[in-house]
Amino acid sequence: MSDSSANDSRVLRKFLRHKPAVVASVVIAVYGVVAFVLLVVGVITLPDTLKRVGAELQPGLSSERLPEKRLLDCEWLIDRIASLSERRNPEKALAAFSDMGVRRIADVELDELLNRIDLAWESYDELADIEDVTAAAAGTLDDPDVPPPAEVRSMLTELEKRTDALLEPMTKAEKSTRWFELLLGTDRQGRSIFYRAVYSVRVAILIGLVTALLSVTIGTLAGLAAGYFGGWVDNVVTWFYSTFASIPNIVLLILLAFMFDGGHIDGPINKVTGGLLDRLIGGRLDETLIPVYIAFTATFWIGPCRVVRGETMKIKELEYIQAATVMGFGRARILLRHVLPNVTYLMLINFSLLFIGAIKSEVILSFLGLGVKKGPSWGIMISQSKSEVINSFFWQIGTATTFMFFLVLAFNVLSDALQDVLDPKHV
Amino acid sequence: MWSYLIRRLAYNIPVYFSILLLVMLALRVRDPVFGRLGKNATQEDITALRAELGLDRPFVYQYGDQVRQVVTFTFDEKSWDYDGQTVGEVLRRCIGPSLAITIPALILTSLLSISVSLVSAWFRGRTLDKSLVFVSVLGMSISFLVYIIFGQYFGAYRLNEYLGKDLFAIYYEPSASNATLGEFVTQVWPKYYLLPVMISVIVAMGYDTRFYRAVMVEESSRDYITTATAKGASHGKIMFVHMLKNALIPIITRVVITIPFLITGSFLLERYFGIPGMGNQLLMAVESGDFPIVQSFTAVFAAIYILSNLLTDVLYALVDPRVRLS
């Protein structure tokens, strides 16, 4: 016993000496905490990621917008509020306004609001007459009718002030919420990129954790049984994994996602078992991800199964296993108490590798429209940003890539460190 | 050698048949005819389509028919999307564009990443080596899709704007499919295929360089290297004559193993750039529920996959005399 704990602490010391690996573990832990907080406490909820928080395609980190864009953003907001005030029941429509995130419409009489709208339009019309506001504000427009650049800029500021007067001034708490809402800008539908990216941490960790855990467990059990018992068990397991391994990964994923799409599998299972799947993974673990979990697990279990089977076949021949057999221990006991602990390092390494695989495959599946269905994920964000990139708007793709980059990088570094520490002979 | 080859083949044949079985069963979990015609289909339509594809026959017959099609390589079922064309015709049309991406990508990736890994191994432990390893880990941590999106934006969109002419096409144009072989090599390929191939190479470089470097490092610590050094062989001779020759064994394995990965990668590339290859066609068929194409294309993909695995085994045995063939 003392021997094994000394061994453990040596591995741990070796791991702790590996500086990048320690940093990587901290990074992974941070992501894990974020996911846990989102999952259990629900700071950012699904509706938060779906609602409008302002004009579309806002740049993040309060970067400068082009004058043309500032004009467009004001136009959008004035137009939105003006159209609400023309409804049959304007008070009710205005009270329900939620297109600017936490911001509400100014709490004034309707007449006063209409007055402010007119003022804003007036200011807008002056600027809208100028053909190219961006050029006019920079002073590069060669046209005697256009006011000088300084005046154009102050007109723009005035317009923004008048537009802002349509909204209720923010309290301190609202200001900080608003800061987060606009931190990384908005997408094409005016949704907060920051909220979407953070919410996607939950999806990524969920997919990574569930599929890596399931695949490693299934793969290890199958590999252990095949390696230890041999004979027909080995034949069946080998047959299964050669079959699954011989279908190209992406084809199998597409096939499985296609097959489980639209509740064709989980529906019947739920019906027969009285809603077992819903109770098990519905809600918190997101039942729309079931096809993804199943498709990933069906392709990912092969890796751990192969290595564990090979290792078990080697371990089986060692003297201590023969000693255990001679001492009359049962096969199950030998397998679980004597063989399993010696393949746990393979489980750890594979877990880390599969986690990366799951996160990366999610992006590809989501791009193909077969992945995450409910709410955002990094894959969905990256595929959506395709049309934004053409318009030189990089905030969404940049944010999703950065969030994903650090998690995957951390797991890459961790996998390498685990290989070095636990399996130094491996190339 | 031959007996080994035949044995490997014999082992893979039942595996392939079970893949066919699995794929066919998986595709029948959802009623393909119902999925195709939608909710408003009349009973007559459903029965007619079912009979047309022979889906009303017992499953064993359907399985036998599929096996016959694969063995004789005559996919004579009618596609549902392309009026009057058989699956075989669609398949033949798609193979060319797919190969036009995968083969150049395979050759370029292998050559480049082996060269870079040699540089890395030459400067082992020094700044250049460390930064190369670092860059490849960074490259591995970015999604393939991001490479494609930025590749298209900077490589096609912005570059064309800068040059004032279309060097690389942003999206495939159907007229390009009618080109003759000469036109294809000189005009169509550089315009429509070169950019996707370059993206594919850049993505694969990270993984391959890291692996090849590890192989070189592993080789360089072997006894024969020590012997060669003791005999006074030069650094260059040791690396290119002694080491590279031995490192070729895992390298060749790796090159063949990446063939399936190239198929996977070209799925996304074909899709994104609209190239009419097999991957793109399969995805379109999945979307529109073109059942005959999905079934036969999956079978062909599995066959390519198994054949490349087989090739790995054989090459491995050929290159490395230490691998026993029994």
Chai-1 contact restraints between the chains, C-beta under 6 A:
chainA,res_idxA,chainB,res_idxB,connection_type,confidence,min_distance_angstrom,max_distance_angstrom,comment,restraint_id
A,S242,B,V15,contact,1.0,0.0,6.0,A-B,restraint_1
A,T243,B,V15,contact,1.0,0.0,6.0,A-B,restraint_2
A,T243,B,S18,contact,1.0,0.0,6.0,A-B,restraint_3
A,T243,B,I19,contact,1.0,0.0,6.0,A-B,restraint_4
A,S246,B,V15,contact,1.0,0.0,6.0,A-B,restraint_5
A,S246,B,I19,contact,1.0,0.0,6.0,A-B,restraint_6
A,S246,B,A302,contact,1.0,0.0,6.0,A-B,restraint_7
A,S246,B,Y305,contact,1.0,0.0,6.0,A-B,restraint_8
A,S246,B,I306,contact,1.0,0.0,6.0,A-B,restraint_9
A,I247,B,I19,contact,1.0,0.0,6.0,A-B,restraint_10
A,I247,B,A302,contact,1.0,0.0,6.0,A-B,restraint_11
A,P248,B,P260,contact,1.0,0.0,6.0,A-B,restraint_12
A,P248,B,I263,contact,1.0,0.0,6.0,A-B,restraint_13
A,P248,B,T264,contact,1.0,0.0,6.0,A-B,restraint_14
A,P248,B,F301,contact,1.0,0.0,6.0,A-B,restraint_15
A,P248,B,Y305,contact,1.0,0.0,6.0,A-B,restraint_16
A,N249,B,T264,contact,1.0,0.0,6.0,A-B,restraint_17
A,I250,B,T264,contact,1.0,0.0,6.0,A-B,restraint_18
A,I250,B,F267,contact,1.0,0.0,6.0,A-B,restraint_19
A,V251,B,T298,contact,1.0,0.0,6.0,A-B,restraint_20
A,V251,B,F301,contact,1.0,0.0,6.0,A-B,restraint_21
A,I254,B,V286,contact,1.0,0.0,6.0,A-B,restraint_22
A,L255,B,A26,contact,1.0,0.0,6.0,A-B,restraint_23
A,F258,B,V286,contact,1.0,0.0,6.0,A-B,restraint_24
A,M259,B,A26,contact,1.0,0.0,6.0,A-B,restraint_25
A,M259,B,V29,contact,1.0,0.0,6.0,A-B,restraint_26
A,H264,B,R30,contact,1.0,0.0,6.0,A-B,restraint_27
A,V363,B,S143,contact,1.0,0.0,6.0,A-B,restraint_28
A,V363,B,L145,contact,1.0,0.0,6.0,A-B,restraint_29
A,F367,B,L145,contact,1.0,0.0,6.0,A-B,restraint_30
A,I382,B,L145,contact,1.0,0.0,6.0,A-B,restraint_31
A,K386,B,I149,contact,1.0,0.0,6.0,A-B,restraint_32
A,V389,B,I149,contact,1.0,0.0,6.0,A-B,restraint_33
A,V389,B,Y153,contact,1.0,0.0,6.0,A-B,restraint_34
A,T401,B,V146,contact,1.0,0.0,6.0,A-B,restraint_35
A,F405,B,S141,contact,1.0,0.0,6.0,A-B,restraint_36
A,F405,B,I142,contact,1.0,0.0,6.0,A-B,restraint_37
A,V408,B,S141,contact,1.0,0.0,6.0,A-B,restraint_38
A,L409,B,S141,contact,1.0,0.0,6.0,A-B,restraint_39
A,N412,B,V137,contact,1.0,0.0,6.0,A-B,restraint_40
A,N412,B,M140,contact,1.0,0.0,6.0,A-B,restraint_41
A,N412,B,S141,contact,1.0,0.0,6.0,A-B,restraint_42
A,V427,B,A214,contact,1.0,0.0,6.0,A-B,restraint_43
A,V427,B,E218,contact,1.0,0.0,6.0,A-B,restraint_44
